[in-house]
Amino acid sequence: MSDLQQQCSQVNTEQVLFGAVQHNLSDILPSASEVGYLWTSYLAESMSVCFLKYYVAKSKDPDIHAVLQRALDVSSQRIDTMENIFNSIHHPIPEAYGERDVDVNTKQLFAESFTIQYTRLMHKFILINYSKSLSASSRSDFRRYFSECLNTSQEVHQKATEVLLAKGLLEKFPSIVNPDRVDFVHNIDYLGSILGLGNQRPLNALEISHLVTLMENKQLLKTLNIGYAQVVKSEKVKRFLSQAKQIADKHLKKLGSYLEDEDLPQPIITSNLVTDSTESPHSDKLIMCHATVVLATIIAEYGLSLATTSRKDLAATFANLVTDILILAKDGAELMIESGWLEKVPQTANRKELMN
């Protein structure tokens, strides 16, 4: 048992000092934020274990295998720790995902280079999620857990980056000419036209970063949808994944046009990342649930991009593309409910129902 797991298994006896007054941690109810983030983290980490068990089983490159194995060990340890916390606050442990949702004996579906690229992408999103989780937590056991998650996810992300760089598999962002002086905006023309009319100023460094990041993420997720569309058994899930791929193609074309107009290179993920296997390594439930989680991360990515985009036409494009994703996410949620796959997030008591 790790030090973190031991600490979290002893949360009921921990003494927390508030000025001159001591309290048992077990007397401090966890907040809705703490429970919500712990619950979503448990689902995400159990999902991650299912993917990584399969990736590790198929991995042959020793460098890639080491990163994937470390990522698997990290997620497995997190699940044990979270179960200790759930038990300490007398909260039911989510059903989430497990052995029934993964089959490591099926044929290889994705190239090894894709599995490490995708693992790196997932830990990028995990870093964002655990940063929010930590900032919303006050109980020491929750803060300690989320803080440790930030450290280990950063470690996995950095190791994956180093391996991809060494093997020439990491897409490099475009470079720009260094300015020779500090400058300020003196005219509202800097914001441009929402319709993209007239002479638009060149893209700035942040806008280029947003475009490249969104395209890189979408290409990896498109690859994932192509592979899973080959193997899922449900025709409804297959149609959903096909629709997601079509939307990704549309978005990649639109986002790429902005880089093309500036004569900037577009990110290109190596082709042939999906084999011809038709054997599914995962349950339809896991594949579909993962697809909806992915949509949520894309929506968040567009939101972050919108917040720091100054050109009106680019901001309008981000907003329009988010609408496509929101509609697709709604369809995905309805399909999950219809299939009985959508596990309910813990919610507050229904006071009206209780009073009646």
DARACOR-V810169 format. One record per residue. N is the residue number from 1. RES is the residue in one letter. SS is DSSP state (helix for helix, strand for strand, loop for the rest). PSI is psi in whole degrees, 0 to 359 (* if undefined). OMEGA is omega in degrees with one decimal (NA if undefined). Layout:
N:RES:SS:PSI:OMEGA, N:RES:SS:PSI:OMEGA
This chain:
1:M:loop:132:-179.1, 2:S:loop:165:178.6, 3:D:helix:321:-179.5, 4:L:helix:318:179.8, 5:Q:helix:320:179.2, 6:Q:helix:319:-179.8, 7:Q:helix:318:-177.4, 8:C:helix:336:178.7, 9:S:helix:349:-178.2, 10:Q:loop:20:-172.8, 11:V:helix:332:-176.5, 12:N:helix:337:-176.4, 13:T:helix:358:-177.6, 14:E:loop:139:176.9, 15:Q:strand:128:179.9, 16:V:strand:126:-175.3, 17:L:strand:123:174.0, 18:F:strand:95:-175.9, 19:G:loop:239:-179.0, 20:A:loop:5:-175.2, 21:V:strand:134:176.8, 22:Q:strand:144:178.6, 23:H:strand:145:169.0, 24:N:strand:134:-179.6, 25:L:helix:330:-179.7, 26:S:helix:344:177.8, 27:D:helix:352:-177.9, 28:I:loop:110:-179.6, 29:L:loop:136:175.2, 30:P:loop:147:179.7, 31:S:loop:166:176.6, 32:A:helix:322:179.5, 33:S:helix:315:-178.8, 34:E:helix:315:179.1, 35:V:helix:317:-178.6, 36:G:helix:314:-179.5, 37:Y:helix:324:177.3, 38:L:helix:319:-178.7, 39:W:helix:311:-179.7, 40:T:helix:325:178.8, 41:S:helix:322:179.8, 42:Y:helix:315:178.4, 43:L:helix:317:-178.0, 44:A:helix:317:-177.7, 45:E:helix:324:177.3, 46:S:helix:325:174.9, 47:M:helix:317:179.8, 48:S:helix:319:179.1, 49:V:helix:318:-179.7, 50:C:helix:316:179.3, 51:F:helix:315:-174.0, 52:L:helix:327:176.0, 53:K:helix:319:179.8, 54:Y:helix:316:-179.8, 55:Y:helix:315:-178.4, 56:V:helix:319:-178.7, 57:A:helix:330:-177.2, 58:K:helix:354:-174.8, 59:S:loop:135:179.4, 60:K:loop:329:178.5, 61:D:loop:122:-175.0, 62:P:helix:325:-179.7, 63:D:helix:315:178.8, 64:I:helix:318:-179.5, 65:H:helix:319:-177.9, 66:A:helix:319:179.5, 67:V:helix:316:-179.4, 68:L:helix:319:179.3, 69:Q:helix:320:178.3, 70:R:helix:319:178.1, 71:A:helix:320:178.3, 72:L:helix:315:179.6, 73:D:helix:319:-179.4, 74:V:helix:311:-178.7, 75:S:helix:321:179.0, 76:S:helix:317:178.3, 77:Q:helix:322:179.7, 78:R:helix:320:179.8, 79:I:helix:316:178.5, 80:D:helix:316:-178.7, 81:T:helix:317:179.8, 82:M:helix:323:177.7, 83:E:helix:323:175.7, 84:N:helix:319:180.0, 85:I:helix:316:177.6, 86:F:helix:315:179.8, 87:N:helix:322:-177.5, 88:S:helix:332:179.6, 89:I:loop:9:177.2, 90:H:loop:47:-179.7, 91:H:loop:136:178.3, 92:P:loop:141:179.2, 93:I:loop:130:-179.4, 94:P:loop:151:176.4, 95:E:loop:315:175.2, 96:A:loop:228:-174.0, 97:Y:loop:153:-177.1, 98:G:loop:209:-174.6, 99:E:helix:328:-179.0, 100:R:helix:346:-174.7, 101:D:helix:5:-179.1, 102:V:strand:141:176.3, 103:D:loop:103:-176.0, 104:V:loop:354:-176.4, 105:N:loop:358:178.4, 106:T:loop:168:179.3, 107:K:loop:160:179.4, 108:Q:loop:128:-178.0, 109:L:loop:324:-177.6, 110:F:strand:148:175.5, 111:A:loop:152:-178.7, 112:E:helix:322:-179.2, 113:S:helix:328:178.3, 114:F:helix:320:-175.0, 115:T:helix:323:179.8, 116:I:helix:326:176.0, 117:Q:helix:320:-178.4, 118:Y:helix:323:176.8, 119:T:helix:319:177.3, 120:R:helix:317:179.5, 121:L:helix:316:-179.1, 122:M:helix:322:179.5, 123:H:helix:338:171.6, 124:K:helix:313:179.0, 125:F:helix:325:178.2, 126:I:helix:321:178.0, 127:L:helix:317:178.5, 128:I:helix:316:-177.4, 129:N:helix:316:-178.0, 130:Y:helix:333:174.7, 131:S:helix:317:176.3, 132:K:helix:320:-179.1, 133:S:helix:316:-179.3, 134:L:helix:316:-177.1, 135:S:helix:339:-179.0, 136:A:loop:3:-174.7, 137:S:loop:149:177.5, 138:S:loop:326:178.4, 139:R:loop:139:-174.4, 140:S:helix:326:-179.6, 141:D:helix:320:177.5, 142:F:helix:316:-179.4, 143:R:helix:319:-180.0, 144:R:helix:319:-179.9, 145:Y:helix:309:-177.4, 146:F:helix:326:177.7, 147:S:helix:317:177.5, 148:E:helix:323:178.5, 149:C:helix:321:177.5, 150:L:helix:318:-178.7, 151:N:helix:314:-176.4, 152:T:helix:326:177.1, 153:S:helix:323:175.9, 154:Q:helix:320:179.0, 155:E:helix:312:-179.7, 156:V:helix:316:-179.2, 157:H:helix:317:-179.1, 158:Q:helix:319:179.1, 159:K:helix:319:178.0, 160:A:helix:320:179.0, 161:T:helix:316:-179.4, 162:E:helix:318:179.5, 163:V:helix:316:179.9, 164:L:helix:321:177.3, 165:L:helix:314:-177.9, 166:A:helix:329:-178.0, 167:K:loop:4:178.4, 168:G:loop:29:-176.3, 169:L:loop:358:-177.2, 170:L:loop:124:179.4, 171:E:loop:127:-178.9, 172:K:loop:136:179.1, 173:F:loop:149:176.8, 174:P:loop:153:176.7, 175:S:loop:157:176.0, 176:I:loop:163:179.5, 177:V:loop:133:178.0, 178:N:loop:132:177.3, 179:P:loop:152:-179.7, 180:D:loop:358:179.5, 181:R:loop:164:173.2, 182:V:loop:137:-177.5, 183:D:loop:161:179.6, 184:F:loop:159:177.8, 185:V:loop:127:-177.0, 186:H:loop:357:-174.8, 187:N:loop:141:-180.0, 188:I:helix:349:175.4, 189:D:helix:341:177.8, 190:Y:helix:327:-178.3, 191:L:helix:341:176.7, 192:G:loop:192:-179.5, 193:S:loop:140:-178.8, 194:I:loop:335:179.3, 195:L:loop:359:178.9, 196:G:loop:21:-178.2, 197:L:loop:158:178.1, 198:G:loop:195:-179.5, 199:N:loop:105:177.5, 200:Q:loop:142:175.5, 201:R:loop:159:176.9, 202:P:loop:157:176.4, 203:L:loop:141:175.1, 204:N:loop:177:-173.3, 205:A:helix:318:-179.4, 206:L:helix:318:-179.0, 207:E:helix:321:176.0, 208:I:helix:317:179.6, 209:S:helix:316:179.9, 210:H:helix:314:-177.4, 211:L:helix:313:-177.4, 212:V:helix:317:179.8, 213:T:helix:313:179.8, 214:L:helix:318:-179.4, 215:M:helix:318:179.3, 216:E:helix:314:179.5, 217:N:helix:316:-177.8, 218:K:helix:325:178.3, 219:Q:helix:320:177.2, 220:L:helix:317:-179.5, 221:L:helix:326:175.3, 222:K:helix:317:177.1, 223:T:helix:318:179.2, 224:L:helix:315:-179.3, 225:N:helix:323:177.8, 226:I:helix:313:-178.3, 227:G:helix:313:-177.0, 228:Y:helix:332:176.9, 229:A:helix:337:178.6, 230:Q:helix:336:-166.4, 231:V:helix:344:-177.4, 232:V:loop:150:-178.4, 233:K:loop:327:-178.2, 234:S:loop:127:178.2, 235:E:helix:327:179.3, 236:K:helix:318:177.7, 237:V:helix:320:178.6, 238:K:helix:317:179.2, 239:R:helix:322:179.0, 240:F:helix:315:179.8, 241:L:helix:323:177.3, 242:S:helix:319:178.0, 243:Q:helix:320:178.8, 244:A:helix:321:178.1, 245:K:helix:318:179.6, 246:Q:helix:319:178.7, 247:I:helix:321:177.9, 248:A:helix:318:178.0, 249:D:helix:316:179.5, 250:K:helix:314:-177.9, 251:H:helix:320:179.1, 252:L:helix:320:179.2, 253:K:helix:316:-178.5, 254:K:helix:313:-179.9, 255:L:helix:320:-179.9, 256:G:helix:332:-179.2, 257:S:helix:329:179.0, 258:Y:helix:319:177.8, 259:L:helix:321:179.5, 260:E:helix:320:179.7, 261:D:helix:334:-179.6, 262:E:loop:7:-177.0, 263:D:loop:36:176.9, 264:L:loop:144:-179.7, 265:P:loop:145:177.1, 266:Q:loop:143:178.4, 267:P:loop:135:179.5, 268:I:loop:117:176.6, 269:I:loop:135:-178.6, 270:T:loop:136:-179.8, 271:S:loop:179:178.8, 272:N:loop:39:178.0, 273:L:loop:350:-179.6, 274:V:strand:131:178.4, 275:T:loop:185:179.0, 276:D:loop:16:-179.3, 277:S:loop:143:174.6, 278:T:loop:14:177.8, 279:E:loop:125:-176.5, 280:S:loop:125:176.4, 281:P:loop:351:-175.7, 282:H:strand:158:177.5, 283:S:loop:155:176.0, 284:D:helix:325:179.0, 285:K:helix:311:-178.8, 286:L:helix:316:-178.7, 287:I:helix:316:-178.5, 288:M:helix:317:179.2, 289:C:helix:320:178.2, 290:H:helix:322:179.7, 291:A:helix:321:180.0, 292:T:helix:325:175.6, 293:V:helix:319:178.8, 294:V:helix:319:178.9, 295:L:helix:322:178.9, 296:A:helix:321:179.5, 297:T:helix:325:178.1, 298:I:helix:317:178.0, 299:I:helix:316:178.6, 300:A:helix:320:179.8, 301:E:helix:319:176.6, 302:Y:helix:321:179.6, 303:G:helix:315:177.4, 304:L:helix:323:179.4, 305:S:helix:318:179.5, 306:L:helix:324:-174.0, 307:A:helix:334:-176.1, 308:T:loop:26:176.9, 309:T:loop:127:-176.1, 310:S:loop:329:-179.1, 311:R:loop:125:-174.3, 312:K:helix:320:-177.4, 313:D:helix:322:179.9, 314:L:helix:319:177.6, 315:A:helix:319:178.8, 316:A:helix:322:178.1, 317:T:helix:315:177.5, 318:F:helix:315:-179.0, 319:A:helix:318:179.9, 320:N:helix:320:-179.2, 321:L:helix:327:175.9, 322:V:helix:323:179.3, 323:T:helix:319:176.9, 324:D:helix:315:-177.2, 325:I:helix:321:179.7, 326:L:helix:319:178.5, 327:I:helix:317:178.8, 328:L:helix:320:179.2, 329:A:helix:322:177.5, 330:K:helix:316:178.3, 331:D:helix:320:179.6, 332:G:helix:318:179.2, 333:A:helix:319:179.6, 334:E:helix:321:178.7, 335:L:helix:321:178.6, 336:M:helix:320:178.0, 337:I:helix:316:179.6, 338:E:helix:325:-177.8, 339:S:helix:354:-178.9, 340:G:loop:29:-175.3, 341:W:loop:350:-173.2, 342:L:loop:105:178.6, 343:E:loop:134:-172.7, 344:K:loop:132:175.1, 345:V:loop:139:176.9, 346:P:loop:137:-176.7, 347:Q:loop:166:179.8, 348:T:loop:162:-179.1, 349:A:loop:145:175.9, 350:N:loop:95:-173.8, 351:R:helix:322:-179.3, 352:K:helix:318:179.9, 353:E:helix:320:179.6, 354:L:helix:322:-179.6, 355:M:helix:334:179.0, 356:N:loop:*:NA
